[in-house]
Amino acid sequence: MGRQTEERNATVAAAAEAAVAAAIGANGNNGSNGNDGNPAQGQVNANTPMSKLVEQFLKLKPPRFNGRGNTEAAPRWVEELEKAFEVLGCTEEEKVTLAVYQLQDNASDWWRATRSQVFPAGTVPTWTIFIETFIGKYFSKSAREQKLAEFMRLCQGQMWVDQYEAEFARLSKFVPRMIEDPVGKARWFRDGLKPDLRS
């Protein structure tokens, strides 16, 4: 298993080098990638495991993120990507590579400007650090506080039980520490039900 991880990491590194080489070529260096005499270095073979991973990832139709939308867009995007990563069995570094590939417009510009601060040269990207940075940018503290307040005020009211349950589940994602204990989560849910349904 360690050998597979090493091979995958080498493939990710090769893909990153190829992306950098392509970017340099696109910026007017006439394809010269600084390898004088070895222009093929840094090119990705279409049969490498990383290219297959990208192909499999794209078949799952992962969402793109452009930096616009409502306050729930960023956490929802992360949640959807994590489903795909789980299916594919991605490493931490692969998760970051694939997520960055799905950034567009403002979000892509933000990441290009931020990447070197988050992952300085020689630092292996990790999903946890990427998510902390991403959520910090696109799901502000005030938005998190707003979702917490919505959760705290949530009660069944005129909703059917299944509607209340769906809303409880949706808002629960924003307050994971409050509901990490299953008994506490059940208590929160019960306390929000109509009085005649609580027993």
N, C-alpha and C positions, 0 to 999 in steps of 0.2 A: 504494500500500500504506500510506503514511503517513496518507492521508485516512481509510482504513478504521479504522486504529488510533485516530485522533482521534475518529471517530464512536463507536467502541466504548467508548472511555474516557468520552465524554460520556454515553453510555447507562448505563454503570455508575454514574456519578456521579448521574444522575437516579434510578436504582433505589435507590441508597443514601439519597438525599434522601426518596424515597417511603417507604422503610422507617422512616426516622427520623420522618417525619410520621405514619405509621401508629402507631408506638410512642407518640408524644406523644398522639395522639388516643385511643389505648387507655388511656392513663394519666389520662384525665379532662379533657382540654382541649377537649372537645366538638367535635373536628375542627378547631379553630383551630390552624394550623401557623405562626402568626406572620407570615403574608403579608397581613394586613389588606387586604381588597379584592381579593385574588387567590387564592381558596381552591384553585383548580385546580393551582396551581404545585406541583410535587413529586409529582404523581400520575403513575403509570407507565401509558402507553398499552399495551394488551394486544398491540399489533403491533410493539413496539420490539424491536430485535435482542437486548437482554438477556433479555427474556421468552422469546424463541425459544431463546436459548442455555440458559436454565434448563429449558425444556420438553425440549430435546434431551438435556440432561444427565440429567434424571430418567428419560427413556426408557431410558437405559443401566443403570438400577437401581443407582446407586452406593450403597455401604454407608453406614450412619449410624454415628456413634461417640458413646458415652455416658460414656466415662471409666472404664468397668469392664471386666474381662476379664483374660486372661492377659497376660504381658509382651510377647507378640508382636502383640497386638491393634492397638496404635498404628502400628507400622511397616507392618503388613499393610493397615490402612485407608489410609495414605498411598499405598502402592503401587497399590491398587485405584483410588483417585481419579486418580492420575497416568495410568493407562491411559485413563480417560475424558477427561482433559484433552488427552491426545495426539490422540485421535480427533477431538475438537472443535476443536483448535487454539486453546486458550484463552491469553489474555495472563496475565501474572503477577497482575495485579489481579483478573481474573475467576476465577482459580484460588482465590484467598483467599476471594472472595465465595461461590463455590460450595461450598468446603470448610466454611466457617462455617455455611452453610445446612444441612449434614449433621450438625452437632454437636447433641447432645441432652443433656438432664438435667444431670448434673454437669459434663460437658465444655462445654455451652453456658453454664452459670453461670460456669465458670472463664474462658471467653473474654470474656464481658461484663465481668467484673471486671479482666481483663488487657489488653484491646484498646487502651485509651488509653495504656498504658505502652509497648506494643510499637509502635503506630502513632499517635504524637501527632497532634493536629489539623493538617491540612495535609500530612501524610506519605502518600505513595502506598503502599498495602500491596504487599508483594512476597511471592511464594511462598517464597522462600528464608528470609526472616526468619520468616514464619509457621511453617514447618516446624521451624526451629531451636528456636523457642519451644515449639511443640507437642511435639516429641520430648523436649525437656528436661523437660517436665512429665510426659509419659505413658510415656516409655521411659527410666527412670532410669539413672544411671551404673552402678549395681550390676547392673541388668538387662543393660546392654551388656557389662559385664565377664563376666557369667555366660555370655552367648552367645559371647563370645570364647573363654572357657575350654572350652565345648562344642565349638567349632570346632577348637581346638588338640588336644583329646583324640579327635576323630573318627577312627575307623578302621572298615574294613569289618566286621571280626569275623564274626558269623554272618549278616550281611545278604547278600542277593543284590546283584550289582553295580548293578542299576537302583535298588534301595532305597538303597544307599550314595550313588549319584549324586544322588538326590532329596534326601537329608539334607544332602549337601555343598552343593547349590544353595540349600536353605533357610537353612543357617547362613552361607553366603557373603554373603548380603544384609546381615549384621550386621558384617562385617569387610571392607568394600570396599577399604580401603587395603592390606590384606594380599594381595589377589588382583587388584589392578588391572593387574598385568603378566600377560598371558596365559601366558607361560612359567612364571612363578611359580605361577599358579593350577593349571596342568597338573601341576607338580611336587608341590604340596600334595595334589592328588587322587591321583596315583600313589603317593605315600608312605603314603597311608591304605589302599591296597588290600592284600589278602592277599599275602604274599611271593611265592607262585607265580604271581601275576598281574601283578607289577610290571615284568616285562621286555618 
